[in-house]
């Protein structure tokens, strides 16, 4: 009789090694003249940064030179054409200095100066293959890229597949990696890494904040997921059974209490990427969020599944501790739209007819730019035409849609979170 468990462990070790080798190869290929390609792609020239901040170029140049001379920011990069390049890290340091010093009157305000409260968005759908992870990731990157608003964004992966680790190029072997589930169950698992950190004298708040990974965008952090996170559902079902007997506590509040409430003052927007299922981990995301975005591919079967999901959603909300009262909006975004396919257009028309104003005007197209981006652990927003990784038409098609979607999301958030004057 074959030892199937042993064989699977050997296979798993080989697959893990392959994943690590591929990530390392991609990271090495991304280095261009000692500068990470993605970092370079998002760098701005002096004139571009001036336009982004709404300042005259000579005014900004004088301010930057003075800041460098005082050691407040590091020297900027210089491209092959001798243009100065400001990385996003430079841009955010300069933006913070401009607003804190008060030396120059800023026409454009920081997001947190014009909005109050934490906007938390759950990207969820019962149907798999709708572009849910791509939607969550592209939205997070798109929101974080605006240097004048300097939104502080946290992406929380609640899907045990852990795809965000790959897209954001997180090497879990570089350091101890804790997930949202590890933090939620930390005090209930005596032999966990979390408990080891507690025993070493670290507080829960310190552990949570240290668990957030940096990404290629300085104001975008990631709390990753791992296949072992599935254990939360087994734990939660047992707790729910026991709780129903005792009238006990609700485990679906743990994400909000143990993670989000701890970091809420450090971020402006949190985005949850959830698994395509209905289970306690997904319910935890609903309990912690105040907006839900439902991606739906413009295919007949996908729309049928999403319709059933939307029909059942109010009942799911009402079963949670907050009863869905914190939810400010549920909106649908059409994904994988093919403008040359009548069937795709027909489904889109049906979606708009039924969903009405809860439907985003933007449609996310089916484009190989998304496929290429994922294959090199990026989003389309991280690719430049000069790299020639994808056709200009396909790249423009995807990035224009993402940017339009981001603008719509910002408008809907502003209607609820704008500071009253």
C-alpha positions, -999 to +999 in steps of 0.1 A: +000+000+000+014+034-010+021+060+017-001+087+001+004+111+030+042+108+026+040+112-011+019+144-008+043+158+017+072+153-008+051+169-035+042+198-012+079+204-005+087+205-042+058+229-049+068+252-021+104+252-034+091+260-069+070+289-056+099+304-037+123+300-067+097+317-090+092+346-066+129+351-062+134+350-100+107+376-105+122+399-078+156+396-094+142+403-129+125+434-115+158+450-106+168+477-132+201+495-124+197+486-087+161+500-087+131+477-084+112+480-117+078+484-100+092+511-077+106+528-108+073+525-127+055+544-100+082+571-096+073+607-107+094+634-123+095+668-106+069+682-130+046+652-125+048+655-087+042+693-090+010+686-110-001+659-086+003+682-056-011+713-074+021+733-069+043+753-093+075+734-103+099+760-091+082+763-057+083+725-052+119+723-064+130+749-039+112+731-010+126+697-020+162+710-022+159+726+012+144+694+027+173+673+012+199+698+025+184+695+060+184+657+058+146+655+061+143+634+029+170+613+011+184+624-022+161+616-052+169+591-079+183+601-113+171+584-145+193+576-175+180+608-192+192+628-161+156+635-150+151+633-113+127+605-102+108+607-070+098+573-057+064+570-040+083+569-007+099+603-016+065+616-027+048+607+006+076+621+027+074+653+007+036+654+010+037+649+048+064+676+051+044+701+030+013+696+052+031+695+085+054+725+079+027+749+067+053+768+047+033+764+015-005+767+013-017+734-001-047+736-025-051+698-024-060+683+010-051+649+025-079+624+024-079+621+062-083+659+065-115+658+045-129+625+056-136+610+091-140+574+102-126+542+088-141+531+055-139+493+054-149+475+021-156+438+018-151+425-018-173+394-017-192+370-039-205+335-035-194+327-071-157+319-078-139+331-109-155+365-110-123+385-107-128+391-070-092+391-059-082+412-090-109+437-081-098+439-044-061+442-053-066+467-081-089+488-059-063+488-031-034+498-053-055+524-072-067+541-040-032+541-026-015+556-056-029+591-053+000+610-037-018+642-030-046+624-009-021+601+007-047+576+017-035+550+041-048+517+028-048+482+044-056+451+024-067+421+045-068+387+028-095+366+042-093+340+014-072+310+027-059+305-009-036+334+001-033+349-034-025+383-022+008+371-008+019+363-044+005+395-060+022+417-034+054+396-036+054+387+001+081+361+009+066+343+039+100+327+047+117+361+052+101+366+086+074+353+109+040+356+091+008+359+110-026+361+093-059+377+104-070+342+117-038+338+137-045+372+154-082+363+159-075+330+175-042+339+192-054+337+228-072+304+221-043+285+207-017+278+234+011+265+211+008+292+184+035+316+172+012+343+185+014+329+221+052+327+217+053+364+210+030+371+240+053+350+262+082+371+249+066+402+264+049+417+233+014+431+236-015+422+213-014+456+197+024+453+190+019+419+174-010+431+152+008+461+139+040+441+133+020+415+113+012+440+085+036+436+056+050+465+036+042+464-001+057+482-032+035+512-023+045+528+010+010+537+022-004+503+013+000+474+038-011+438+036-023+413+062-019+381+043-038+348+044-027+311+045-044+278+037-042+270+075-068+298+080-095+273+072-093+261+108-112+293+118-144+279+103-141+246+122-134+265+154-162+289+148-188+263+140-180+246+174-182+279+192-215+287+175-229+253+186-216+258+222-227+294+222-262+286+211-265+263+241-252+289+265-263+321+248-226+327+244-203+351+225-202+355+187-169+346+170-178+367+140-169+398+160-132+387+165-119+402+132-133+436+142-123+435+178-089+418+175-076+433+143-095+463+128-102+481+161-065+479+169-053+495+137-083+518+128-065+550+137-035+541+114-056+537+082-082+555+062-095+526+041-095+488+047-103+464+020-111+427+027-106+401+000-129+372+009-133+336-002-161+327-026-182+309+001-205+314+030-188+306+063-179+322+096-147+337+082-167+355+055-193+365+081-165+381+101-157+403+072-193+414+069-193+422+106-161+443+103-170+462+071-193+491+063-194+487+025-198+455+003-187+454-033-199+424-053-180+416-085-200+397-111-186+384-144-209+393-173-219+356-179-253+342-175-245+316-149-224+341-129-253+366-128-277+338-117-254+329-088-250+366-078-287+372-079-292+344-054-264+358-033-280+392-032-314+378-024-300+360+007-276+388+018-301+407+040-308+375+060-271+369+065-266+405+077-295+403+102-280+371+117-248+389+127-242+408+160-245+442+144-275+430+123-259+448+093-268+482+107-232+495+101-234+486+063-237+519+044-239+504+009-239+472-012-228+477-048-222+455-078-194+459-103-195+441-137-162+422-144-147+403-173-169+422-197-163+414-234-176+443-256-174+422-287-197+395-273-235+401-276-241+376-248-218+396-224-236+428-233-270+412-227-260+401-192-247+436-185-280+451-195-299+427-173-276+435-143-281+472-148-319+468-151-322+449-119-295+464-097-302+501-107-281+527-088-264+500-068-245+491-100-212+508-107-211+526-141-176+512-147-172+478-162-140+459-157-131+443-191-118+409-198-082+416-207-050+396-209-033+426-191-048+411-158-034+376-167+000+390-175+001+411-144-008+382-121+018+360-138+045+385-127+030+392-093+016+426-101-016+445-110-020+462-144-014+496-126+022+483-119+031+478-156+044+504-179+040+504-217+077+506-222+081+472-207+062+457-236+048+430-215+013+434-229-001+453-259-008+490-254-044+486-262-050+459-236-030+478-209-049+510-216-082+492-215-075+476-181-059+506-164-086+531-176-113+508-162-095+504-129-090+541-125-126+548-134-137+522-108-115+538-082-130+572-088-165+558-084-156+541-052-141+574-038-172+593-047-194+568-029-171+568+002-170+606+002-208+607+003-207+589+036-174+599+052-169+635+042-162+658+072-190+682+079-179+718+077 
